[in-house]
Amino acid sequence: AFLLPKTKYLLTPLLVHRLRTNMFVLKMEQASTDLYDYMRDHLNPQKCLQACRDIAAAVHWMHDHGIAHRDIKPENIVLHDGRWKLIDWDFCSPLEEFVHCGTEAFMCKHAMTKQWEGSPADSSRRADVYAFGKLVFCIIMATACRQFIEPYKKLMKMFQSDYISSHSIKLP
């Protein structure tokens, strides 16, 4: 994480300090909130749409630089200097090294990834895009929860599903 190139899309550590063989401390710049807390406490659909744009740009930037994040989720997105940025580089690795990992609710099932054709880099990209799709879905669910969108129960069922196409839903 410390060696990632500087960019406006990522909030990388200022300092990494080893405490023990298997324990590190990261010093980070202060962010005003993460997307999880923001959706819970302040939810503004326009700001959430901006978060989607910023994170889509961040994922695109990472993939263009040969990096897979592997753990895209609301808790790993922070608001820093007016821009939503990715943090938490525990699972980050080169695109060419596809690893099935991340937070369970945001990662593809192993059975699904085994069916993917193409290179390991293609699979790494797909896994990040899948997690980004789940992130967008979280925002839709949070919006539904706040009565901006009605069919919350159907949305929750879709989020917990492997394939959204198996469900039908009519949004207002």
C-alpha positions, 0 to 999 in steps of 0.5 A: 500500500505504501508503494502505490503511486500518488493519485487523487483517487486513493488515500494511501498510508503516510507511514507504515510501521512494523510493530512485530513480524505480523503486526503493522501500524498505518498512519493515514490522513484524516478523512471526514467519514466513510461511505458506510457511516455516511449512508447511515447518518446523512444519506444524500442521494446526490452525494452517493451518486458522486461516490459511485463516480469517484470510486468508478474512476478509482477502480478504472485508475487502479486497473489501468495501473495493473492493480486489483483492490479486492475489497471494495465496500462502503467501509473502505471508501472515505470522503477526503478533501471533497472526493470519495477515495478507496482505502484498505489495501490488505487484499490489494495485489497485481491484476495478474495474480487473481486471488479469490478474497475480500469481504464475503457480501461483496465478493463473487462466489468461488463457483462463479469465478471458476467458470470465468474464461480469460486471464487471471487479470480479467478475473481480477477486473471482474471481481472488482467490478462485481464488488463495485456493483454490490457497492452501488446496490448498497447505496440503492438499498440505503436509499430505499431504507430512507423511503426514497425508493419503495421496494426495500425487501425485493432489493435486499433479496436481490443483494443477497442473490448471486444473480440479480437477473433471477429477480424482477423488480419495478422501480418507480 
